[in-house]
Each structure stands twice: as C-alpha cells, then as structure tokens.
Amino acid sequence: MPTVESPEGTVTATVSLSGADQTLAVALADRTVVEPSTLGLTAPFDPPTEDVDLPTVEDFDRSDRTVSETFETTYGKRREHSHEATESVFVCDFSNGETVELTVRASAEGVAYRYRLPETGSVLLFEDQTEFRFPDRTTTWLTPWAENHEATSRRAPLFTAEGRYCTPGLFQVADDAWALVTEAGVDGSYHAASLRSRDQTAAVEFEHPWTPVRAKGAFETPWRVAVVGDLATVVESDLVPALVDGPRFDPEWVDPGRVAWSWWSESDSPYDPDRQRDYVDYAAERGWEYVLVDEGWSPDWLPELVEYAADRGVELFVWAHWTDLHGADERREKLARWAEWGVAGVKIDFMDSDEQGRLQFYDELLADAAERELLVNFHGSVVPSGLKRRWPHVMTYEGVMGAEHLKWATLTPEHNVTLPFTRNAVGAMDYTPVTFSADSRHTSDAHELALSVVYESGLQHFADSIDAYAARPDAEWFLERVPAAWDETVFLRGHPGSEATIARERDGEWFVGCITAGGARTVETTLSVLDGDREATLIRDPSGADEADDDGLVRETVTVGPETPLSVDVPENGGFALYCP
C-alpha cells in the first residue's frame, strides 16, 4: 500500500485505495496512532435508488513533492513559522467516469488530507464519510456539541463516547502518543464539521449540517487534520495555519494587543460614555492597546470617545450583532463609517452556526473589513481553522465556554486546564481571562493571573473591572508587562484536566503561566529555553494568611535557568505566573 512519510521519518500515513474501501492510517515511529480509517472519497453521482452500487475507485496515479516553507503571522504561538512536509497527490478514477484527487501531507507534527474535485460544474456535493479510527482503550477529551461551541469537555474511553462533539477532539493512544483531530482551511466553500462517535466503536467521524454543500468549478474540501505526537507536540503545533494559503493583503497595519473590557463586570457600562472613559484612562495607564465598547454604545457619543482614546494612545473596538452586517450594502456602509470615526476593529457576535451560508458571511465580512483596515473579533463563532494566515486581521474567535459564563454559572478548574490541549491548541481563543471578582469561581488568584500567559489570543480581553485590578497591585504589575503576541511557545509540563505549565517568549523576555486543577501540590520545572540563569519575578498564591500581600498574592524574586529548578507550592486549583526579563 502507498505510504507518505514525513521528511525526518517519524510520522507515516499509509493509504489504501482499492475498490470501494479507501482508508488511511497514521503511525508515530513504530506505533499505530490512527488505524485504517474510512476516507470520504466518494465520487459525485446522481442520487441513487435502492440497490444501486456506489462508484468505486478503479485506478489511481500518484505524484509527490516536498513542502518546505516559512511564513509569518501577526500573532499566535509564534510569529515566525516553518513547515516541512511530504505531500502526495492521488488522482483517483472512479467507475462512473468521475475523477477525485486525494492530497495527503505528512510532517513531524502529524498528517492532514483533503479531497479535490478538478471540475464539478455546479453540483450539490456528496456526503463526507471521513473518520479517524483509534486503537482499543484510547481515551478521549471531547466537547459535547453546541452551535456556539460553548461547552465543557469530558474525559471518557472512546468506545463509550457515543454522541456529537465539537472540534477539536483529543485522543490519548498511549502515555506518549496523542492525536488532536480537527480541520484546517474551513471557509464558505464548505460546512464546518463536528465529530460523531458511535457507541462501542473506536472511531470518530466528521459530520456536517444536513444541508448540502453547493460547489461550482474546481473544488477542494477543508483539510482533515490529526496532530500526532506527545503533549508538547499538541500544545506547540502550528500545523493548522501551515495548511492554509498566505495573506490576502499586507498586514503591516495589524496590531495584536491587550483589551480593557467593561461588559463582564459592569454589563450596563457600554451605555455610559463616562464609564467608558474610565476604562480608556485605565488602559492608557497600563499601556494596554485597546478598549472594547460592547453592546449598548451609541453613535451619538462614540466618535468623541474614539478621539478621547486616541489622544491617550488607546484604540477602540465596537460590538455588532452579525445580522446588522449581513446585507452587503449595509455592512459596507457601517464599516466605512466606523473606520472613518477611527475605530480599530469590530466584535461580531451570535453567528452560532457552522453551515456553509454562515461561513460565507465570515468570508465577506473579512474581505470588507480588510479593505477598511478594521480588525475582527468573532464571538458566538466557529472554532478557528488557520484562517489567520489568509486573513491576518482576524484576531481571535470565541468558540469556547469562557469566563463570561462566570456571570451566571461556574466553570470547573478541570475545564480551564483542558483547554490548552484542545480548543486553544488549534487557534486564538477569546476566553476573556483574569476574573478575580467572580463569586462562582473555584480557582485561586494566581491561577486567574496565569491565564494571561497560558491562554493565547491575538486580542487578550481582560474581563474584570478596572477597580478589581486596581485592588491587586501585583496583578496590575504583571498585566502591564504580559503581551498578547508571542515569538515562541514551549510546553513545560502538564496533563489535560490536571495541570498546564507553558512558557512564552516575546523580544527575549520569557513569561511562564501555570494552572492546576485538584489538590495542592508542588510544581517543579526548569526553563531549558534560557541560555543561563536569570533573575525573575514570581507571583503566586500565599501559603498562609500571614504571607499574603495586600492583594492576596505573593510577589517575590527567584532565580531560574536551564539547570536551576523552579519549585512552587500551589494550593488546590492554584497556579503561578513568572516574568523573566
């Protein structure tokens, strides 16, 4: 059977294209991570009646190439990326005369594949039967399906996980063998997929909305992706954006940043221009780049607020419901007006759908916003699929059960500690962290502060009130320094649902965030990324009431390095944040 091997030989995809049974399997070194899994390689055909055989593959040709590229993004786990892969294209001839291409790409980070119809005319496309099948006793972390992707993942044996789930899905095959299943390059040419697990099987299928995909001319599906390796591979991977085409415009004007946001703590405040000025002043004092004026703002006073903020070196985002921008003429008129006011970007809310028509709205909105140099934040949204490479001004997506839920419910610490290995591993995540004043939280203060490092987002919305931050000078000090865009990301230690300790670097300065779920423990790590010992500032939870600073945190100087262990005692559901200049 044909194989596609990554350039350094650690990841191999094995393809079978015989007759009606087309499959793909993935191996990591000598270990099978994905067993032979059904490909959705079905030729277009007229709707069959009963007892009509489906077209089968009668023959195929193969061509190979080596992919070697570097590219930049405006934000992410890093801003400079390299991608090395082996790519094979299988041109499959079906018994009904149709031709379908299967492209398989293998790299050190995993395997991705997609289908291409060289010429479809104008058709309603076939159903995609793609699956990933795993070895017995595979453990999963899957998020139950929700249209806005706001749900909490759960750990379970795969064969008991019957149901529909959001992408991505995380699968543990062995202690050091993991797979993160997702998709890349999802746009208005297709639906976004969910995952479907059948009871008593060890497979997940890609499932789409019931409405058909409408295609015309040459057509490519999104990439089906399995990031495979250890947990460091999963957390650090850039495979998803590497599979997407390059930028549609020069992103010189695109700037990531930190955002002061009043709605979470004071939901009526977006109606009050005076209170918004308070948030602008606070952002200016902290050096934060943006303020988000959420639902409730008025055109009667917003232009003046934009000028007020600009005078203080702060830019504004404004909120909009997606239906207010659905019509092309109305959308372009509003975006042009907001850009003329000097607004930096827009938060678009409540799309709440993965079907093709809604994704076409994303495409159209992004094109129109880019023309007017407006940044974009999608809420009530799909999960990102690497389109930040094509559209550098899409700064973040929600698509997660984030801190806003603490207004009316609670979030488990286990949920927080799973997200770095699942949802945030595939792209920017607007969780809106650092909510000290949430009455329903079960996490420590240092855990909350560490989220500013552990969670990656091109716009990092700090959700709590300016008063809550002002009451915590140690937290203020750290949030003045932590950036929203990174030059490097390194996974130090952890496990889904238990701990995530991540180091990120910007301009030679390193930040470490650690969050835990469960009982008190000692977290010990070294910063192997450093070239020698450095003096750093550690902010942690107190070990007793008499040790806490005025704001309930402890700030102290420590020495860290590649051979100098950092050992921190953390309480139940605790954590710490470290700044290493």
C-alpha positions, 0 to 999 in steps of 0.5 A: 500500500502507498505510504507518505512519510514525513521528511525526518521519518517519524510520522507515516500515513499509509493509504489504501485505495482499492475498490470501494474501501479507501482508508488511511492510517497514521503511525508515530515511529513504530506505533499505530496512532490512527488505524485504517480509517474510512476516507470520504472519497466518494465520487459525485453521482446522481442520487441513487435508488435502492440497490444501486452500487456506489462508484468505486475507485478503479485506478489511481496515479500518484505524484509527490513533492516536498513542502518546505516553507516559512511564513509569518503571522501577526500573532499566535504561538509564534510569529515566525513559522516553518513547515516541512512536509511530504505531500502526495497527490492521488488522482483517483478514477472512479467507475462512473467516469468521475475523477477525485484527487486525494492530497495527503501531507505528512510532517513531524507534527502529524498528517492532514488530507483533503479531497479535490474535485478538478471540475464539478460544474455546479453540483450539490456535493456528496456526503463526507464519510471521513473518520479517524479510527483509534486503537482499543482503550484510547481515551478521549477529551471531547466537547459535547456539541453546541452551535456556539461551541460553548461547552465543557469537555469530558474525559471518557474511553472512546468506545463509550463516547457515543454522541456529537462533539465539537472540534477539536477532539483529543485522543490519548493512544498511549502515555506518549502518543496523542492525536488532536483531530480537527480541520484546517482551511474551513471557509464558505466553500464548505460546512464546518464539521463536528465529530460523531462517535458511535457507541462501542466503536473506536472511531470518530467521524466528521459530520456536517449540517444536513444541508448540502454543500453547493460547489461550482468549478474546481473544488477542494474540501477543508483539510482533515487534520490529526496532530500526532505526537506527545503533549508538547507536540499538541500544545506547540503545533502550528500545523493548522495555519501551515495548511492554509494559503498566505495573506490576502493583503499586507498586514503591516497595519495589524496590531495584536494587543491587550483589551480593557473590557467593561461588559463582564463586570459592569454589563450596563457600562457600554451605555455610559460614555463616562464609564467608558472613559474610565476604562480608556484612562485605565488602559492608557495607564497600563499601556494596554492597546485597546478598549472594547465598547460592547453592546449598548454604545451609541453613535451619538457619543462614540466618535468623541470617545474614539478621539478621547482614546486616541489622544491617550494612545488607546484604540477602540473596538465596537460590538455588532450583532452579525445580522446588522452586517449581513446585507452587503450594502449595509455592512459596507456602509457601517464599516466605512463609517466606523473606520472613518470615526477611527475605530480599530476593529469590530466584535461580531457576535451570535453567528452560532452556526457552522453551515456553509451560508454562515461561513460565507458571511465570515468570508465577506465580512473579512474581505470588507473589513480588510479593505477598511483596515478594521480588525475582527473579533468573532464571538458566538463563532466557529472554532478557528481553522488557520484562517489567520494566515489568509486573513491576518486581521482576524484576531481571535474567535470565541468558540469556547465556554469562557469566563463570561459564563462566570456571570451566571454559572461556574466553570470547573478548574478541570475545564480551564486546564483542558483547554490548552490541549484542545480548543486553544491548541488549534487557534486564538481563543477569546476566553476573556481571562483574569476574573478575580471578582467572580463569586462562582469561581473555584480557582485561586488568584494566581491561577486567574493571573496565569491565564494571561500567559497560558491562554493565547489570543491575538486580542487578550480581553481582560474581563474584570473591572478596572477597580478589581485590578486596581485592588491587586497591585501585583496583578496590575504589575504583571498585566502591564508587562504580559503581551498578547503576541508571542515569538515562541511557545514551549510546553513545560509540563502538564496533563489535560484536566490536571495541570498546564505549565507553558512558557512564552517568549516575546523580544527575549523576555520569557513569561511562564503561566501555570494552572492546576486543577485538584489538590495542592501540590508542588510544581517543579520545572526548569526553563531549558529555553534560557541560555543561563540563569536569570533573575525573575519575578514570581507571583503566586498564591500565599501559603498562609494568611500571614504571607499574603500581600495586600492583594492576596498574592505573593510577589517575590524574586527567584532565580531560574535557568536551564539547570536551576529548578523552579519549585512552587507550592500551589494550593488546590486549583492554584497556579503561578505566573513568572516574568523573566526579563 
